[in-house]
Amino acid sequence: MKIAHQAQDKKEGHAQNNRDPFKTDGNYFPNEVSSITKETTGIGGALWDIFRREDTEKLEAYLRKHSNEFRHIYCSPVKQVVHPIHDQCFYLTLEHKKKLKEEFGVEPWTFEQKLGEAVFIPAGCPHQVRNLKSCTKVAVDFVSPENVHICMLLTDEFRRLPKNHKAREDKLELILFNMKAAAVLINKSHH
């Protein structure tokens, strides 16, 4: 599997050198982590693809149509598609992104996140991320008054997922909590 991932990285132009990922300057797991400098800010940590909210239906149609071409955990085939985006079992490779553009006219904003950078994802935009090195993810979700309508649509989508779906409970609670907070802000601004 590691060889297959390295081949995919090479094909997509994100090949990493073959050095030991845990070895730094001859020391394993060093106690001191170097600070962010001009030299280190050029180091890419993750590859992002963010799709326009307006392209969600076309993206879902593409994923359903080509679901048998994807592999999930341990390279096993995707057995069932409940919701092509919320299932989080598809990763579009360069080949799939080309096919998506040819068949549906959809292409993502693609960029490499560098060390020390934050990524803001507009409400309702499907996205995928692939770590190019070991990374720590810190996510903060918020609802602005301008996007409450999108959150309502997402809440409805999550509510319709099967009760045992992994995305259902966490997201539903989070969206409802954030919507209540946004409602409080809207009420305060009107007084």
C-alpha positions as CSV (number, residue, x, y, z in Angstrom):
1,M,0.0,0.0,0.0
2,K,2.9,2.3,0.8
3,I,4.4,1.7,-2.6
4,A,1.1,2.4,-4.3
5,H,0.8,5.7,-2.4
6,Q,4.3,6.7,-3.4
7,A,3.6,5.9,-7.0
8,Q,0.4,8.0,-6.8
9,D,2.4,10.9,-5.2
10,K,5.0,10.7,-8.0
11,K,2.3,10.7,-10.7
12,E,0.6,13.7,-9.1
13,G,3.9,15.6,-8.6
14,H,3.9,15.4,-4.8
15,A,6.7,12.9,-4.4
16,Q,8.5,13.1,-1.1
17,N,12.1,12.1,-0.7
18,N,12.6,8.6,0.7
19,R,14.2,9.7,3.9
20,D,13.0,8.2,7.2
21,P,10.0,10.4,8.3
22,F,10.9,10.1,12.0
23,K,14.6,10.9,11.6
24,T,15.7,14.5,11.9
25,D,19.4,15.5,11.9
26,G,20.4,11.9,13.0
27,N,18.0,12.1,16.0
28,Y,14.8,10.1,16.4
29,F,11.9,12.1,17.8
30,P,13.9,15.2,18.8
31,N,12.8,17.0,21.9
32,E,13.2,20.4,20.2
33,V,10.9,21.3,17.4
34,S,12.3,24.0,15.1
35,S,10.3,27.2,14.9
36,I,8.5,28.5,11.8
37,T,11.0,30.5,9.8
38,K,11.3,31.9,6.3
39,E,13.0,28.6,5.2
40,T,10.3,26.3,6.8
41,T,7.2,28.3,5.5
42,G,7.8,26.9,2.0
43,I,7.3,23.3,3.3
44,G,4.0,21.8,2.2
45,G,2.0,19.9,4.7
46,A,-1.3,19.2,3.0
47,L,-2.9,19.1,-0.4
48,W,-6.4,20.6,-0.5
49,D,-9.2,20.5,-3.1
50,I,-12.2,22.7,-2.3
51,F,-15.2,22.5,-4.6
52,R,-17.8,25.3,-5.1
53,R,-21.0,24.9,-3.2
54,E,-22.9,25.2,-6.5
55,D,-21.1,22.1,-7.8
56,T,-22.2,19.8,-5.0
57,E,-24.9,18.0,-6.9
58,K,-22.6,17.3,-9.9
59,L,-19.9,16.1,-7.6
60,E,-22.3,13.7,-5.8
61,A,-23.5,12.4,-9.2
62,Y,-19.9,11.8,-10.3
63,L,-19.0,9.9,-7.1
64,R,-22.1,7.7,-7.4
65,K,-21.5,7.0,-11.0
66,H,-17.8,6.0,-10.4
67,S,-18.1,4.6,-6.9
68,N,-16.9,1.2,-8.0
69,E,-13.5,2.7,-9.1
70,F,-12.6,3.9,-5.6
71,R,-10.9,2.1,-2.8
72,H,-11.5,2.7,0.9
73,I,-9.6,1.6,4.0
74,Y,-7.0,-1.2,3.3
75,C,-7.7,-0.7,-0.4
76,S,-11.1,-2.5,-0.1
77,P,-13.8,-1.6,-2.5
78,V,-16.5,0.9,-1.4
79,K,-19.5,-1.5,-0.7
80,Q,-22.3,1.0,-0.1
81,V,-22.8,4.7,-0.8
82,V,-25.3,6.3,1.6
83,H,-24.2,9.9,0.9
84,P,-21.2,10.3,-1.5
85,I,-19.8,13.3,0.4
86,H,-20.7,12.7,4.0
87,D,-19.6,9.0,3.9
88,Q,-16.0,10.3,3.5
89,C,-14.8,7.2,1.7
90,F,-13.7,8.8,-1.6
91,Y,-10.6,10.6,-2.5
92,L,-10.4,12.0,-6.0
93,T,-7.0,11.5,-7.6
94,L,-5.6,13.6,-10.4
95,E,-7.2,11.2,-12.9
96,H,-10.6,11.4,-11.2
97,K,-10.4,15.2,-11.1
98,K,-9.7,15.3,-14.8
99,K,-12.6,12.9,-15.5
100,L,-14.9,15.0,-13.3
101,K,-14.0,18.1,-15.3
102,E,-14.6,16.3,-18.6
103,E,-17.9,14.7,-17.7
104,F,-19.5,17.4,-15.4
105,G,-17.4,20.6,-16.0
106,V,-16.5,20.7,-12.3
107,E,-13.0,21.4,-11.0
108,P,-11.9,22.3,-7.5
109,W,-9.6,25.0,-6.2
110,T,-6.4,23.0,-5.5
111,F,-3.6,24.3,-3.4
112,E,-0.8,23.1,-1.1
113,Q,-1.1,24.3,2.5
114,K,2.3,25.3,3.9
115,L,3.5,25.1,7.5
116,G,1.9,27.7,9.6
117,E,-1.0,28.5,7.2
118,A,-4.7,28.2,8.1
119,V,-7.4,27.2,5.6
120,F,-10.9,28.6,5.7
121,I,-13.5,26.6,3.9
122,P,-16.7,28.5,2.9
123,A,-19.9,27.0,4.3
124,G,-21.3,24.1,2.4
125,C,-18.2,23.6,0.1
126,P,-17.3,20.0,-0.3
127,H,-13.5,19.5,0.2
128,Q,-10.8,16.9,0.5
129,V,-7.4,17.0,2.1
130,R,-4.4,14.8,1.8
131,N,-1.5,15.1,4.3
132,L,1.8,15.2,2.5
133,K,3.7,14.9,5.8
134,S,2.7,14.1,9.4
135,C,0.3,16.8,10.4
136,T,-1.9,17.9,13.3
137,K,-5.4,19.0,12.5
138,V,-7.1,21.8,14.4
139,A,-10.6,22.5,13.2
140,V,-12.9,25.3,14.3
141,D,-16.4,25.5,12.9
142,F,-18.5,28.6,13.0
143,V,-21.8,29.9,11.6
144,S,-22.1,33.5,10.5
145,P,-25.5,35.1,10.1
146,E,-24.8,35.3,6.3
147,N,-24.6,31.5,6.0
148,V,-27.4,30.4,8.3
149,H,-29.4,29.2,5.3
150,I,-26.6,27.0,4.1
151,C,-26.3,25.5,7.6
152,M,-30.0,24.8,7.6
153,L,-29.6,22.9,4.4
154,L,-26.7,20.9,5.8
155,T,-28.6,20.2,9.0
156,D,-31.4,18.7,6.9
157,E,-28.9,16.6,5.0
158,F,-27.4,15.2,8.2
159,R,-30.8,14.6,9.7
160,R,-31.7,12.4,6.7
161,L,-28.6,10.2,7.1
162,P,-29.2,6.8,8.8
163,K,-29.1,6.9,12.6
164,N,-25.8,5.0,12.8
165,H,-24.0,7.1,10.1
166,K,-20.6,8.3,11.5
167,A,-21.1,11.9,10.2
168,R,-24.7,12.3,11.5
169,E,-24.4,12.9,15.3
170,D,-21.3,15.0,15.5
171,K,-22.1,17.3,12.7
172,L,-25.8,17.7,13.6
173,E,-25.0,18.7,17.2
174,L,-22.2,21.1,16.0
175,I,-24.4,22.8,13.4
176,L,-27.3,23.2,15.8
177,F,-25.0,24.6,18.5
178,N,-23.5,27.1,16.1
179,M,-26.9,28.1,14.7
180,K,-28.1,28.9,18.2
181,A,-25.0,31.1,18.7
182,A,-25.6,32.9,15.4
183,A,-29.2,33.5,16.4
184,V,-28.0,35.1,19.6
185,L,-25.7,37.4,17.7
186,I,-28.4,38.4,15.3
187,N,-30.8,39.2,18.1
188,K,-28.2,41.3,19.9
189,S,-27.5,43.3,16.7
190,H,-31.2,44.2,16.4
191,H,-31.4,45.6,19.9
